[in-house]
Structure formats: structure tokens, C-alpha cells
Amino acid sequence: MLLFRLGVPAVHALSSETTPSTLTAQLDRPGGHVLRDLPLTRNRPLRENHLYAAVDRLKQTEGYLVITVERSPFLPGVPPLAWEPPDAADVVRAHLRHREDAGRLLGLAPVREFLTRGPHRPVEAAEFAEVLAGYDGSAAAQARLADFGQTAVVKQCRDRLSDTGTDLRDKAFLIALAVFDQAPYVLAAELADKLFVHFQRLQEPEQPPEIPVFGPSAEERLERAGAEGEVRDESTEWGPVPQFTAYFPREDTPHVLLSEVWTGHPSARPALVTWLRELARDGARWSAPGPPPRRPCSPARTCPRPWPC
């Protein structure tokens, strides 16, 4: 978006194998360059000298460069600019800007419902705008708009579970969030690590399971899972206790996610069943300190077949 607004005639995607030390050599053409999700480590940080060298090359070629990275401590001397996604409504309007009937389309009931049930990722808003652009007033078109939100949730859950770039611990956290939606974050995180151990034993039975002592912040983990968090007061026998609560913005996400885990990834079932049996035996230990706004999602209620606990 930044490059297109600058009027850059061509945009080149740099190889995912690019490293900070090889970055400058890739900038050999005029136009725009995009390097997505540059992996950074302690031994491979992005430093000021890498950017200075890139700037010198870009001046020679009259080019531009956009680099995206996840939150990382390996950016010494480099002040990153936090990216805020555009509102879904702005994305939809942008896709309809050349339509004379844009106002009428935006006023349709399914459109209003979609926009109010956010937040939506920009790619989801763009896909919805494409469906909206094909609206012809028929019952079938109306149904496509009405069903889009549910379809998007299913696709999002499938993508997150199937993504080979997401590590096993993040997927365990995602599943634990679905089971303990609207519960304290620390509860979901602790029990997610227990599930992660079972996944490790299932996937690599020869290796002893390992849990990293430190890792990403709570905000980063929730962002990866498509969830949110906020401090809420939980009722206890000692009075209200503030808790950082984790939840999915859409109420149907836990149901869809757990159904997809069970039906779409049967190899995960042994670890899941063992984990759930442990939770059932130690129910008092993992119960939240007070009743959450929505009770923890039971796999037995969400899956199309009985969950064998």
C-alpha cells in the first residue's frame, strides 16, 4: 500500500531467504522492494549499518524498500514503525470507490452486520468486498453475503491449524484458548504448555519434551492466535480480583476451531484426549476464580461426534 501510494510502477518481492547481510545485494533494480517477515535472531540481527547500506543502494537505483518484521529484540539501533491495520470498513469502501451504487451496497444489512462483528483482517475485508461487488440483489447473492462471516471464520481456523510456519506450541496455545475462551490468560497459557508436552510426546516420542521458560509477550501470542485480551474484574470470595482475560472477538470461533481440530486433524486426537482427561481429573485446579462471561468451551458440545473422555 505504501509503495502503490508513492506511484511506484513495479514492486518486487524479495526472497524469503534474504538475510540482513545479503539485503543490499538484492536491491539491484529500480522500483519498489518488499521483504516480508524478515526472520531475526541473536546471531542475525538487523542493524543500522544494514539499513544505511540499503539506503545508499536505493539512492543509486531510485528505489524504495519496505521491510516487515515481527516484534523482536534483535533490532539494535533500528526504530521500527508499528503497523496498524486499516479498518475493515475503509478496506471495503476502497474496493467499491468506483461503483456508483457504493452507498447502497454499504447500507445492506449483511454488510452492516459484517462490519460490526469485527475486527477483521484486511484480507478478509478485501475478500468480502469482492463478494459484495458481485451482489445482484438475488436471494443467492444475499445468502453469500450473510454466510461470508461464518465462512471466513472456518477458513481462518483451518489456515491457522494447517500453517506449517506456525510452531507446535502456538497451535497448542490456540486450542487452549478455544477451550478456555473468556478465561484468564495465565490459565490458558499454563494449560497450553501441558497440551504442548503431549503434542511433543506424540510427534517425537524418542525426545524428552521441552517447554521454553521465556517466550513472546502475552500481547504477541494473542495477536498470533487472532485473539484479544483485557483486564477484567473476576468475582471471588475475597471480592473483585483483576485478571488479564483472553478471548476471541467472534463468539463462534472456539466452536469452529475445536470442530476443525477434531475432524480435520485426527492425528492430534490422542494428545488432546489425554490432555482433556487430565483437566477433568484436576478440575478444581484449573477453574477460573469466578464465572466468566461465557463458560469455557466444551469439546463435547462443539464437535460433531462424541469426544471420547
Secondary structure, 3 states (H helix, E strand, C coil): CHHHHCCCCCEEECCCCCCHHHHHHHCCCCEEEEECCCCCECCECCCHHHHHHHHHHHHHHCEEEEECCCCCCCCCCCCCCCCCCCCHHHHHHHHCCCCCCHHHHHCCHHHHHHHHCCCCCHHHHHHHHHHHHCCCCCHHHHHHHHHHHHHHHHHHHHHHHHCCCCCHHHHHHHHHHHHCCCEEHHHHHHHHHHHHHHHHHHHCCCCCCCCCCCCCCHHHHHHHHCCEEEEEEEEECCEEEEEEEEECCCCCHHHHHHHHHHHHCHHHHHHHHHHHHHHHHCHHHHCCCCCCCCCCCCHHHHCCCCCCC
